[in-house]
Amino acid sequence: MKYPQTKSLLEKQVLPETISAVPLAEIQSQIQQGQFDAALASIDHHLTGNVGRDDKVELCYMRIVCQRYLKQYGQALESATQLLSLRPDYARAWQERGYLYQAQKQPYEAAKAFYQATRLNPALLASWQSLLALYQAQGNEQAVKLTQARIERLKRLPKPILAATDLMNEGKLLQAEKLCRQFLRQHKHHHDGLCLLADIAQQMKVYDDAEFLLESAVEIYPDSAQAREQYASLLIKIGKYYRAKQQTEKLINMDPNNERASSLQATSHIGLGELDEGIKGLKYLLSKTPEKYGLWLELGHAYKTQGQRQQAINAYRNAYLKNANCGDAFWSLANTKTYQFTEDEIERMREVFSSENAAENDKIHAHFALGKAFEDRQNYADSFEQYRLGNDLKFGSNGYSAQFTEDRVEKQIQSLTPELFEQFAGAGCDSTDPIFIVGLPRSGSTLLEQILASHSQVDGTMELHNILGLARRLSVNPTRNGQVYPKSLADLKPELMRRFGEQYLEETKAYRQGAPFFIDKMPNNFMHVGLIKLILPNAKIIDARRHPMACCFSGFKQLFGEGQDFSYDLEAIGRYYRDYVRLMDHWDEVLPGAVLRVQHEDVVNDLEGQVKRLLDFCGLPFESQCLDFYKTERAIQTPSAEQVRQPIYRSGLAQWKHFEPYLEPLKRALGDDLLNEYERFL
């Protein structure tokens, strides 16, 4: 088997690993040689300087180790608290806490710390072994049995795989990938190696690699529930719900009592729009394990998609009642867009921030939810502060590069020229079925989708990943001339364009209900309008546009489930909007008339006129139910689900103005020239 080049993909698609200016290896060597005072002095010296977040985390961790070996237990615990305030999910800091409490004869606190360490990094063998000793001393036989099983499982792993798993869980993906790949070169087709490399690729967001590896794993090890569960979970993540359901069916045939498989199957049903089946499956699982807050979250999402608002709210409330630190439950309530938090819930959200057991992601969710709660109370200063805190945490860890996006846009402009489209004139699949809605998130695209999906000849689907997946595949498979997407398009044969179009139609068939036309509402497809028109030249493309300030700030206060990493910083989102406009202008130039631009503010001000314009562009006769779109019952899986089930309202057009004093970085990034173009919509 030829393993995909995950590392090279990471360097192309995300960010290359940065070289630290802090001599971490030198300090580590001092610690290993027992020179703790010297190491501590060096650590404190560098911490007074301007160091990046990752370096600061490493320095703080090594300071705790030094202080522990010097028996400065009080200072070490204080250092651990400081580190965990910086990065609450840093497992080794919790492990150090466990050692410190053990040294001070506090077994209960030590057990809590070691347990948290293993929850955050299940590969920390030392923490599991410490837990085992503590559970044995307590006489907790059930915990002893479970811990022994975990230790035996970890000990069975080859040492390089265990080490790579540890590195992955600590976020050191490049190091983990390198170690795992070295092992697989010597032990081809190793089960745990394949699964781990796929996990690393998924965390790198190189989903095609992960899919290839797991598809291979289930073929080589058809009886491996681990590989098949991991594969099904990945397929759900990338929106391939039909294939995921097939995998869950095989898992349940292997073991009818596999609750994880049943949960994945329910999620697959929901993704396919089979909501009644999905909800039935989740309720059955909850009847057996009602304490699992994650199932309550899934149930809430299913009810929300179905339009059952109160049932969704009840499920989300159950989630935070089962786990007080479940920030996602609070954000899910906020994300209904119409929910009003009680004072008790606001206090519960505040407690998430002070909880030592709350992970960083829980705190991010709680910040965004609290921002919504304060906004509803018209406390805009405190609201913006909560949005800012949540965005800072999210942006600080996602590695987004605005320059990378600018480069991607420039490559599209340079590669997809009038000459290229002339070269492939007459190629591609001639189907007229797809209607693509592109743009930025929070631009009004869900409203346009709901209007069109209310037509008798149009199926609404969801944000389909197929075009993005094709672009990724083309990005990592060079042509004979050594080119990759988008430059490689010129090297491809015309019949391949037709095949790509037919493949898209085949892959998306599972999401259709039999109407002649269907909608693909993936906003990010704006980057690939040229590719779409090459493989599906008769497809309709609609650009959902919204006032830059309204669109960008709405994105800034939205916590997305996946992707949209640009949205967590005001300058970054402003630059992204400019890049989007620049690329859409290019498509207008090289594909005149191919894209219909629909301004959200125009839809709000003249619904009937814009609906007729939309339908005319799509070649559809007028139907009055498109004006009554909010009455259409269908599954909607975007954050705007609740909003598009209501008549048009104007109150959301200028909500950003309440926050205008805090939005100068966004204004500067957008630029006066762009903002002046949209002055008439204010």
C-alpha positions as CSV (number, residue, x, y, z in Angstrom):
1,M,0.0,0.0,0.0
2,K,1.2,3.5,-0.9
3,Y,0.5,5.8,2.1
4,P,-0.7,9.3,1.2
5,Q,1.6,12.2,1.8
6,T,-0.2,13.6,4.8
7,K,2.8,15.9,5.9
8,S,3.1,17.5,2.5
9,L,-0.7,18.1,2.5
10,L,-0.4,19.8,5.9
11,E,2.3,22.1,4.6
12,K,0.2,23.1,1.6
13,Q,-3.2,23.3,3.2
14,V,-2.7,24.6,6.7
15,L,0.6,25.9,8.0
16,P,4.1,24.5,8.1
17,E,5.6,23.8,11.5
18,T,7.2,26.9,12.9
19,I,10.8,27.0,14.3
20,S,10.9,28.2,17.8
21,A,13.3,30.9,18.9
22,V,13.3,29.5,22.4
23,P,16.0,26.9,23.2
24,L,13.5,24.3,24.4
25,A,15.8,21.4,23.6
26,E,18.6,22.9,25.6
27,I,16.3,23.5,28.6
28,Q,15.0,19.9,28.3
29,S,18.5,18.6,28.3
30,Q,19.3,20.5,31.5
31,I,16.2,18.9,33.2
32,Q,17.3,15.5,32.1
33,Q,20.7,16.1,33.6
34,G,19.2,17.1,36.9
35,Q,20.2,20.8,36.5
36,F,16.9,22.0,37.7
37,D,18.0,25.4,39.1
38,A,19.7,26.3,35.8
39,A,16.7,25.2,33.8
40,L,14.4,27.1,36.0
41,A,16.4,30.3,35.6
42,S,16.4,29.9,31.8
43,I,12.7,29.3,31.8
44,D,11.9,32.4,33.9
45,H,14.2,34.5,31.7
46,H,12.4,33.5,28.5
47,L,8.9,33.8,30.0
48,T,9.6,37.5,30.7
49,G,10.1,38.0,26.9
50,N,7.7,37.9,24.0
51,V,7.1,34.3,23.3
52,G,4.4,32.5,21.3
53,R,1.5,30.6,22.9
54,D,3.0,27.2,22.1
55,D,6.4,28.1,23.5
56,K,4.8,29.6,26.6
57,V,2.9,26.4,27.2
58,E,6.1,24.3,26.9
59,L,8.1,26.7,29.2
60,C,5.4,26.7,31.8
61,Y,5.2,22.9,31.7
62,M,8.9,22.5,32.2
63,R,8.8,25.0,35.1
64,I,6.3,22.8,36.9
65,V,8.6,19.8,36.4
66,C,11.6,21.7,37.7
67,Q,9.7,23.0,40.7
68,R,8.4,19.5,41.5
69,Y,11.9,17.9,41.4
70,L,13.1,20.8,43.6
71,K,10.2,19.9,46.0
72,Q,8.7,23.4,45.6
73,Y,5.3,21.9,45.7
74,G,3.3,25.1,46.5
75,Q,5.0,27.0,43.7
76,A,4.5,24.1,41.3
77,L,0.8,23.9,42.0
78,E,0.5,27.6,41.4
79,S,2.4,27.3,38.1
80,A,0.1,24.4,37.1
81,T,-2.9,26.6,37.8
82,Q,-1.4,29.4,35.6
83,L,-0.7,26.9,32.8
84,L,-4.2,25.5,32.9
85,S,-5.7,29.0,32.7
86,L,-3.7,29.4,29.5
87,R,-4.5,25.9,28.1
88,P,-7.1,24.0,30.1
89,D,-6.8,20.9,27.9
90,Y,-3.1,20.4,28.5
91,A,-3.1,16.8,29.8
92,R,0.5,16.8,31.0
93,A,-0.2,19.8,33.3
94,W,-3.0,17.7,34.9
95,Q,-0.5,14.8,35.2
96,E,1.9,17.0,37.0
97,R,-0.8,18.1,39.3
98,G,-1.5,14.5,40.1
99,Y,2.2,13.9,41.0
100,L,2.2,17.1,43.2
101,Y,-0.9,16.0,45.1
102,Q,0.6,12.5,45.6
103,A,3.8,14.1,47.0
104,Q,1.6,16.0,49.5
105,K,-0.4,13.0,50.5
106,Q,-3.7,14.1,48.9
107,P,-4.8,10.9,47.2
108,Y,-8.3,12.1,46.3
109,E,-7.1,15.3,44.6
110,A,-4.3,13.3,42.9
111,A,-6.9,10.8,41.5
112,K,-9.0,13.6,40.1
113,A,-6.0,15.2,38.4
114,F,-4.8,11.9,36.9
115,Y,-8.3,11.1,35.7
116,Q,-8.5,14.5,34.0
117,A,-5.1,13.8,32.4
118,T,-6.3,10.5,31.0
119,R,-9.5,12.0,29.7
120,L,-7.6,14.6,27.7
121,N,-4.9,12.3,26.6
122,P,-5.8,8.6,26.8
123,A,-2.2,7.6,25.8
124,L,-0.7,8.8,29.1
125,L,0.3,5.4,30.4
126,A,2.0,6.9,33.5
127,S,-1.3,8.6,34.6
128,W,-3.2,5.4,34.1
129,Q,-0.7,3.5,36.2
130,S,-0.9,6.1,39.0
131,L,-4.7,5.9,38.9
132,L,-4.5,2.2,39.2
133,A,-2.5,2.4,42.4
134,L,-4.9,5.0,43.8
135,Y,-8.0,3.0,42.9
136,Q,-6.4,-0.1,44.5
137,A,-5.8,1.8,47.7
138,Q,-9.4,2.9,47.7
139,G,-10.7,-0.6,47.1
140,N,-12.6,0.6,44.0
141,E,-12.8,-2.7,42.2
142,Q,-14.8,-1.6,39.2
143,A,-12.4,1.3,38.6
144,V,-9.4,-1.0,39.0
145,K,-10.8,-3.4,36.4
146,L,-11.5,-0.7,33.8
147,T,-8.1,0.9,34.4
148,Q,-6.2,-2.4,34.1
149,A,-7.9,-3.0,30.8
150,R,-6.8,0.4,29.5
151,I,-3.2,-0.2,30.7
152,E,-3.1,-3.6,29.0
153,R,-4.4,-2.1,25.8
154,L,-1.8,0.6,25.8
155,K,1.0,-1.8,26.7
156,R,0.0,-4.0,23.7
157,L,0.6,-1.1,21.4
158,P,4.1,-0.9,19.7
159,K,6.1,1.7,21.5
160,P,6.4,4.0,18.4
161,I,2.6,3.9,18.0
162,L,2.0,4.7,21.7
163,A,4.5,7.6,21.5
164,A,2.9,8.9,18.3
165,T,-0.6,8.7,19.9
166,D,0.7,10.7,22.9
167,L,2.2,13.3,20.6
168,M,-1.1,13.5,18.6
169,N,-3.1,14.0,21.7
170,E,-0.8,16.8,22.8
171,G,-1.4,18.6,19.4
172,K,2.1,17.8,18.0
173,L,0.7,16.5,14.8
174,L,3.8,16.8,12.6
175,Q,5.9,14.9,15.0
176,A,3.2,12.3,15.5
177,E,2.8,11.9,11.7
178,K,6.5,11.5,11.2
179,L,6.9,8.8,13.9
180,C,3.8,6.9,12.7
181,R,4.9,7.0,9.1
182,Q,8.4,5.6,10.0
183,F,6.7,2.7,11.8
184,L,4.4,1.9,8.9
185,R,7.4,1.8,6.5
186,Q,8.7,-1.1,8.6
187,H,5.4,-2.7,9.5
188,K,3.1,-2.2,6.4
189,H,-0.6,-2.5,6.9
190,H,-0.3,-2.5,10.7
191,H,-3.8,-2.1,12.1
192,D,-3.1,0.4,14.8
193,G,-0.6,2.3,12.6
194,L,-3.2,2.7,9.9
195,C,-5.9,3.9,12.3
196,L,-3.5,6.3,14.0
197,L,-2.2,7.8,10.8
198,A,-5.9,8.3,9.7
199,D,-6.6,10.0,13.0
200,I,-3.6,12.3,12.5
201,A,-4.7,13.1,9.0
202,Q,-8.2,13.9,10.2
203,Q,-6.9,16.3,12.8
204,M,-4.8,18.0,10.1
205,K,-8.1,18.3,8.2
206,V,-6.6,16.3,5.3
207,Y,-9.8,14.2,5.0
208,D,-9.0,12.5,1.7
209,D,-5.9,10.9,3.3
210,A,-7.9,9.8,6.3
211,E,-10.7,8.4,4.2
212,F,-8.2,6.4,2.0
213,L,-6.4,5.0,5.1
214,L,-9.6,3.9,6.8
215,E,-11.1,2.5,3.7
216,S,-8.0,0.4,3.4
217,A,-8.1,-0.6,7.1
218,V,-11.6,-2.0,6.9
219,E,-10.7,-3.9,3.8
220,I,-7.6,-5.5,5.4
221,Y,-9.3,-5.9,8.8
222,P,-13.0,-6.4,8.1
223,D,-13.7,-7.6,11.6
224,S,-12.1,-4.6,13.3
225,A,-14.9,-2.6,15.0
226,Q,-12.4,0.1,15.9
227,A,-11.4,0.8,12.3
228,R,-15.0,0.6,11.0
229,E,-16.3,2.9,13.8
230,Q,-13.5,5.4,13.0
231,Y,-14.3,5.2,9.3
232,A,-18.1,5.7,9.9
233,S,-17.3,8.7,12.1
234,L,-15.1,10.3,9.4
235,L,-17.7,9.7,6.7
236,I,-20.2,11.6,8.8
237,K,-17.8,14.4,9.4
238,I,-17.3,14.9,5.7
239,G,-21.0,14.6,4.9
240,K,-20.9,11.2,3.3
241,Y,-23.9,10.0,5.3
242,Y,-25.1,7.2,3.0
243,R,-21.8,5.4,3.1
244,A,-21.5,6.0,6.9
245,K,-24.9,4.3,7.3
246,Q,-23.6,1.3,5.4
247,Q,-20.7,1.0,7.7
248,T,-22.9,1.3,10.9
249,E,-25.1,-1.4,9.5
250,K,-22.1,-3.7,9.2
251,L,-21.0,-2.8,12.8
252,I,-24.4,-3.6,14.2
253,N,-24.5,-6.9,12.4
254,M,-21.2,-7.7,14.0
255,D,-22.4,-6.7,17.5
256,P,-26.1,-5.7,18.0
257,N,-25.2,-4.2,21.4
258,N,-22.6,-1.8,20.0
259,E,-23.9,1.5,21.4
260,R,-21.3,3.6,19.6
261,A,-22.4,2.1,16.2
262,S,-26.0,2.7,17.0
263,S,-25.2,6.3,17.8
264,L,-23.3,6.8,14.6
265,Q,-26.2,5.2,12.7
266,A,-28.7,7.6,14.2
267,T,-26.4,10.5,13.2
268,S,-26.2,9.1,9.7
269,H,-30.0,8.9,9.5
270,I,-30.2,12.6,10.6
271,G,-27.6,13.6,8.0
272,L,-29.7,11.9,5.3
273,G,-32.8,13.7,6.4
274,E,-34.3,10.5,7.8
275,L,-35.1,12.4,11.0
276,D,-37.7,10.2,12.5
277,E,-35.4,7.2,12.3
278,G,-32.5,9.1,13.8
279,I,-34.5,10.5,16.7
280,K,-36.0,7.0,17.4
281,G,-32.4,5.6,17.6
282,L,-31.2,8.4,19.9
283,K,-34.2,8.0,22.2
284,Y,-33.6,4.3,22.4
285,L,-30.0,4.8,23.4
286,L,-31.0,7.4,26.0
287,S,-33.5,5.0,27.5
288,K,-30.5,2.8,28.3
289,T,-27.9,5.5,29.2
290,P,-29.7,8.7,30.1
291,E,-26.6,10.2,31.7
292,K,-24.8,10.5,28.3
293,Y,-25.0,14.2,27.7
294,G,-23.6,13.8,24.2
295,L,-26.7,11.9,23.1
296,W,-28.9,14.7,24.5
297,L,-26.9,17.1,22.3
298,E,-27.4,15.0,19.2
299,L,-31.1,14.7,20.0
300,G,-31.4,18.4,20.3
301,H,-29.7,19.0,17.0
302,A,-32.1,16.5,15.4
303,Y,-35.1,18.2,16.8
304,K,-33.8,21.6,15.7
305,T,-33.2,20.3,12.2
306,Q,-36.8,19.0,12.2
307,G,-38.1,22.4,13.4
308,Q,-39.3,21.0,16.8
309,R,-38.0,24.0,18.7
310,Q,-39.3,23.2,22.2
311,Q,-38.1,19.6,22.1
312,A,-34.7,20.8,21.0
313,I,-34.5,23.2,23.9
314,N,-35.5,20.5,26.4
315,A,-32.8,18.2,25.0
316,Y,-30.1,20.9,25.2
317,R,-31.2,21.6,28.8
318,N,-30.9,18.0,29.7
319,A,-27.3,18.0,28.2
320,Y,-26.1,20.7,30.6
321,L,-28.0,19.2,33.5
322,K,-26.1,15.9,32.9
323,N,-22.8,17.8,32.5
324,A,-22.5,21.3,34.0
325,N,-19.4,22.0,31.9
326,C,-21.0,21.2,28.6
327,G,-20.5,24.5,27.0
328,D,-21.9,23.1,23.7
329,A,-25.3,22.7,25.3
330,F,-25.4,26.5,26.1
331,W,-24.1,27.4,22.7
332,S,-26.7,25.1,21.1
333,L,-29.4,27.0,22.9
334,A,-28.0,30.3,21.8
335,N,-27.6,28.9,18.2
336,T,-31.4,28.5,17.9
337,K,-31.1,32.3,17.5
338,T,-34.5,32.9,19.3
339,Y,-33.8,31.4,22.8
340,Q,-33.7,33.7,25.8
341,F,-31.4,32.6,28.6
342,T,-32.6,32.7,32.2
343,E,-30.5,34.3,35.0
344,D,-29.8,30.9,36.3
345,E,-28.4,29.7,33.0
346,I,-26.2,32.8,32.8
347,E,-24.8,32.0,36.2
348,R,-24.2,28.4,35.1
349,M,-22.3,29.6,32.0
350,R,-20.1,31.8,34.3
351,E,-19.3,28.7,36.4
352,V,-17.9,27.0,33.3
353,F,-15.1,29.6,33.2
354,S,-14.1,28.9,36.8
355,S,-14.3,25.1,36.6
356,E,-11.0,23.3,36.5
357,N,-12.7,20.4,34.7
358,A,-14.0,22.4,31.8
359,A,-12.0,22.0,28.6
360,E,-10.9,24.9,26.5
361,N,-13.6,24.0,24.0
362,D,-16.3,24.1,26.7
363,K,-15.1,27.6,27.6
364,I,-15.2,28.8,24.0
365,H,-18.8,27.6,23.6
366,A,-19.8,29.3,26.9
367,H,-18.2,32.6,25.8
368,F,-20.1,32.6,22.6
369,A,-23.4,31.7,24.4
370,L,-22.9,34.3,27.0
371,G,-22.2,36.9,24.3
372,K,-25.6,36.0,22.8
373,A,-27.3,36.3,26.3
374,F,-25.9,39.8,26.9
375,E,-26.7,40.9,23.3
376,D,-30.4,39.9,23.9
377,R,-30.3,42.1,27.1
378,Q,-28.8,45.0,25.0
379,N,-25.7,44.9,27.1
380,Y,-23.5,45.3,24.0
381,A,-20.2,46.1,25.8
382,D,-20.3,42.9,27.8
383,S,-21.6,41.0,24.8
384,F,-18.8,42.0,22.6
385,E,-16.2,41.2,25.3
386,Q,-17.6,37.6,25.5
387,Y,-17.6,37.2,21.7
388,R,-14.0,38.6,21.7
389,L,-12.8,36.1,24.4
390,G,-14.4,33.2,22.6
391,N,-12.9,34.2,19.3
392,D,-9.5,34.8,20.7
393,L,-9.4,31.3,22.2
394,K,-10.6,29.8,18.9
395,F,-8.4,31.8,16.6
396,G,-5.3,31.3,18.7
397,S,-5.4,27.5,18.2
398,N,-6.7,27.1,14.6
399,G,-3.6,28.2,12.7
400,Y,-5.5,30.3,10.1
401,S,-3.4,32.3,7.6
402,A,-5.0,35.1,5.7
403,Q,-2.0,35.1,3.4
404,F,-2.7,31.5,2.5
405,T,-6.3,32.4,1.5
406,E,-5.0,35.3,-0.6
407,D,-2.6,33.0,-2.4
408,R,-5.4,30.5,-3.1
409,V,-7.5,33.2,-4.6
410,E,-4.6,34.4,-6.7
411,K,-4.0,30.9,-8.0
412,Q,-7.6,30.6,-9.1
413,I,-7.4,34.0,-10.9
414,Q,-4.2,33.1,-12.6
415,S,-5.2,29.6,-13.6
416,L,-8.9,29.8,-14.6
417,T,-8.7,32.1,-17.6
418,P,-10.9,32.7,-20.6
419,E,-8.5,30.5,-22.6
420,L,-9.0,27.6,-20.2
421,F,-12.8,27.8,-20.5
422,E,-12.4,28.0,-24.3
423,Q,-10.2,24.9,-24.2
424,F,-12.9,22.9,-22.4
425,A,-15.9,24.3,-24.3
426,G,-18.4,21.5,-24.8
427,A,-16.7,19.3,-22.2
428,G,-18.3,18.4,-18.8
429,C,-21.6,16.8,-17.9
430,D,-24.5,18.6,-19.5
431,S,-27.0,18.0,-16.6
432,T,-29.0,21.0,-15.6
433,D,-30.0,19.5,-12.2
434,P,-27.7,21.3,-9.7
435,I,-28.3,24.8,-8.3
436,F,-25.3,26.0,-6.3
437,I,-25.7,28.7,-3.7
438,V,-22.3,30.2,-2.8
439,G,-21.0,33.1,-0.7
440,L,-19.9,33.7,2.8
441,P,-21.5,32.1,5.9
442,R,-24.2,34.3,7.4
443,S,-24.9,36.0,4.1
444,G,-28.5,34.9,3.7
445,S,-27.8,31.8,1.7
446,T,-30.1,29.6,3.9
447,L,-33.0,32.0,3.1
448,L,-32.4,31.6,-0.6
449,E,-32.2,27.9,-0.2
450,Q,-35.5,27.8,1.7
451,I,-37.2,30.0,-1.0
452,L,-36.0,27.7,-3.8
453,A,-36.7,24.5,-1.9
454,S,-40.3,25.6,-1.5
455,H,-40.7,25.2,-5.3
456,S,-42.3,22.0,-6.4
457,Q,-39.5,21.2,-8.8
458,V,-36.5,21.7,-6.4
459,D,-35.1,19.5,-3.7
460,G,-33.3,21.2,-0.8
461,T,-30.4,19.1,0.5
462,M,-27.6,20.6,2.7
463,E,-24.1,21.9,2.5
464,L,-22.6,19.2,0.4
465,H,-18.9,18.6,0.6
466,N,-18.5,17.0,-2.9
467,I,-17.0,19.9,-4.8
468,L,-14.6,20.7,-1.9
469,G,-13.6,17.0,-1.9
470,L,-12.9,17.0,-5.6
471,A,-10.8,20.1,-5.3
472,R,-8.8,18.5,-2.5
473,R,-8.2,15.4,-4.6
474,L,-7.0,17.5,-7.5
475,S,-4.8,19.5,-5.1
476,V,-2.7,16.4,-4.1
477,N,-2.5,14.5,-7.3
478,P,0.0,16.1,-9.7
479,T,-0.4,15.7,-13.4
480,R,2.5,14.4,-15.6
481,N,3.7,18.0,-15.8
482,G,3.9,18.1,-12.0
483,Q,1.0,20.6,-11.6
484,V,-1.7,20.5,-9.0
485,Y,-5.1,22.2,-8.8
486,P,-6.0,24.7,-10.0
487,K,-3.1,25.0,-12.4
488,S,-3.4,21.3,-13.3
489,L,-6.8,21.7,-14.8
490,A,-5.2,22.7,-18.1
491,D,-3.5,19.3,-18.3
492,L,-6.6,17.3,-17.9
493,K,-8.5,15.6,-20.7
494,P,-12.0,16.9,-21.6
495,E,-13.6,13.5,-20.9
496,L,-12.3,13.7,-17.4
497,M,-14.4,16.8,-16.8
498,R,-17.5,15.0,-17.9
499,R,-16.6,12.1,-15.6
500,F,-16.2,14.4,-12.7
501,G,-19.6,15.9,-13.3
502,E,-21.3,12.5,-13.6
503,Q,-19.5,11.4,-10.4
504,Y,-20.8,14.5,-8.6
505,L,-24.4,13.7,-9.6
506,E,-24.0,10.1,-8.6
507,E,-22.5,11.0,-5.2
508,T,-25.3,13.5,-4.4
509,K,-28.2,11.2,-5.5
510,A,-28.7,10.0,-1.9
511,Y,-29.7,13.5,-0.8
512,R,-32.4,14.1,-3.4
513,Q,-36.1,13.3,-3.1
514,G,-36.9,13.0,-6.8
515,A,-37.4,16.6,-8.0
516,P,-35.9,17.6,-11.3
517,F,-33.5,20.1,-9.6
518,F,-31.6,20.2,-6.3
519,I,-29.6,22.7,-4.3
520,D,-26.1,22.4,-3.1
521,K,-25.6,25.2,-0.5
522,M,-22.0,25.0,0.4
523,P,-20.8,28.6,0.8
524,N,-17.1,27.8,0.4
525,N,-17.8,26.6,-3.2
526,F,-17.3,30.3,-4.2
527,M,-13.6,29.3,-4.4
528,H,-14.4,26.7,-7.0
529,V,-17.0,28.3,-9.3
530,G,-14.6,27.8,-12.2
531,L,-14.3,24.1,-11.5
532,I,-18.1,23.7,-11.2
533,K,-18.6,25.3,-14.6
534,L,-15.9,23.0,-16.2
535,I,-17.5,19.8,-14.9
536,L,-21.2,21.0,-14.9
537,P,-21.4,23.8,-17.5
538,N,-25.2,24.0,-17.3
539,A,-25.4,24.2,-13.5
540,K,-26.9,27.4,-12.0
541,I,-24.8,29.4,-9.5
542,I,-26.2,31.9,-7.1
543,D,-24.0,34.3,-5.1
544,A,-25.6,35.2,-1.8
545,R,-24.2,38.6,-0.9
546,R,-24.8,40.7,2.3
547,H,-23.5,44.0,3.5
548,P,-19.8,43.5,4.5
549,M,-20.2,44.7,8.1
550,A,-23.4,42.8,8.7
551,C,-22.0,39.6,7.1
552,C,-18.6,39.7,8.8
553,F,-19.8,40.6,12.2
554,S,-22.5,38.0,12.1
555,G,-19.8,35.5,11.2
556,F,-17.6,36.8,14.0
557,K,-20.3,36.0,16.6
558,Q,-21.1,32.6,15.2
559,L,-19.2,29.5,16.5
560,F,-19.1,27.2,13.6
561,G,-19.1,23.4,14.0
562,E,-16.4,22.9,11.4
563,G,-14.2,25.1,9.2
564,Q,-14.6,28.8,8.7
565,D,-11.3,29.4,10.6
566,F,-11.1,32.9,9.2
567,S,-14.2,34.0,11.1
568,Y,-12.6,34.2,14.5
569,D,-10.6,37.4,14.0
570,L,-12.0,40.8,12.9
571,E,-9.1,41.6,10.6
572,A,-8.9,38.1,9.2
573,I,-12.7,38.0,8.4
574,G,-12.4,41.4,6.7
575,R,-9.5,40.3,4.5
576,Y,-11.4,37.1,3.7
577,Y,-14.5,39.1,2.5
578,R,-12.2,41.2,0.3
579,D,-10.7,38.1,-1.2
580,Y,-14.2,36.6,-1.8
581,V,-15.3,39.8,-3.6
582,R,-12.1,39.8,-5.7
583,L,-12.6,36.2,-6.8
584,M,-16.4,36.7,-7.5
585,D,-15.4,39.7,-9.7
586,H,-13.0,37.4,-11.6
587,W,-15.8,34.8,-12.2
588,D,-18.0,37.6,-13.5
589,E,-15.2,38.6,-15.9
590,V,-14.3,35.2,-17.3
591,L,-17.8,33.6,-17.0
592,P,-20.1,36.6,-17.9
593,G,-23.7,35.9,-16.8
594,A,-22.9,32.5,-15.2
595,V,-23.5,33.7,-11.6
596,L,-26.6,35.5,-10.3
597,R,-25.8,37.9,-7.5
598,V,-28.6,38.2,-4.9
599,Q,-28.2,40.9,-2.2
600,H,-29.8,39.9,1.1
601,E,-31.0,43.5,1.8
602,D,-32.8,43.5,-1.6
603,V,-34.5,40.2,-0.7
604,V,-35.7,41.8,2.6
605,N,-36.9,45.0,0.9
606,D,-38.5,43.4,-2.2
607,L,-39.2,39.7,-1.6
608,E,-41.5,39.1,-4.5
609,G,-39.3,40.9,-7.0
610,Q,-36.2,39.0,-5.9
611,V,-38.0,35.6,-5.8
612,K,-39.2,36.1,-9.4
613,R,-35.6,37.1,-10.4
614,L,-34.3,33.9,-8.7
615,L,-36.8,31.6,-10.4
616,D,-36.3,33.2,-13.8
617,F,-32.5,32.6,-13.5
618,C,-33.1,29.0,-12.6
619,G,-35.6,28.5,-15.5
620,L,-38.5,27.8,-13.1
621,P,-42.1,29.0,-13.3
622,F,-43.3,31.3,-10.5
623,E,-45.0,29.5,-7.5
624,S,-46.6,31.4,-4.7
625,Q,-45.3,29.0,-2.0
626,C,-41.8,30.5,-2.6
627,L,-43.1,33.7,-1.0
628,D,-44.4,31.7,1.9
629,F,-41.1,29.9,2.3
630,Y,-41.4,29.9,6.1
631,K,-44.3,27.5,5.9
632,T,-42.2,24.9,4.1
633,E,-41.4,21.9,6.3
634,R,-38.0,20.4,5.6
635,A,-34.8,19.5,7.4
636,I,-32.5,22.5,7.8
637,Q,-29.1,21.9,9.3
638,T,-27.5,25.4,9.3
639,P,-27.5,28.0,12.1
640,S,-30.3,29.9,10.3
641,A,-32.7,27.1,10.6
642,E,-35.0,28.8,13.1
643,Q,-34.8,32.2,11.3
644,V,-35.9,30.9,7.9
645,R,-39.0,29.3,9.5
646,Q,-40.3,32.8,10.2
647,P,-41.5,35.5,7.8
648,I,-39.0,38.1,6.5
649,Y,-38.0,40.6,9.2
650,R,-35.8,43.7,8.9
651,S,-34.5,43.9,12.5
652,G,-31.4,41.9,11.6
653,L,-30.1,44.1,8.9
654,A,-28.2,46.6,11.1
655,Q,-27.6,44.6,14.3
656,W,-23.9,45.1,13.8
657,K,-24.3,48.9,14.4
658,H,-24.9,48.2,18.1
659,F,-21.3,47.0,18.2
660,E,-19.8,49.6,15.8
661,P,-17.5,51.1,18.5
662,Y,-15.6,47.8,18.7
663,L,-15.4,47.0,15.0
664,E,-12.6,49.3,13.8
665,P,-10.2,46.4,12.9
666,L,-12.9,45.0,10.7
667,K,-13.6,48.3,9.0
668,R,-9.9,48.8,8.3
669,A,-9.6,45.4,6.8
670,L,-12.6,45.8,4.5
671,G,-11.4,49.3,3.4
672,D,-13.4,52.4,2.6
673,D,-13.6,51.6,-1.1
674,L,-15.5,48.4,-0.5
675,L,-17.7,49.8,2.3
676,N,-18.7,52.8,0.1
677,E,-20.0,50.4,-2.5
678,Y,-22.6,49.1,0.0
679,E,-23.5,52.4,1.5
680,R,-27.0,52.3,-0.1
681,F,-27.9,49.2,1.9
682,L,-27.6,50.9,5.3
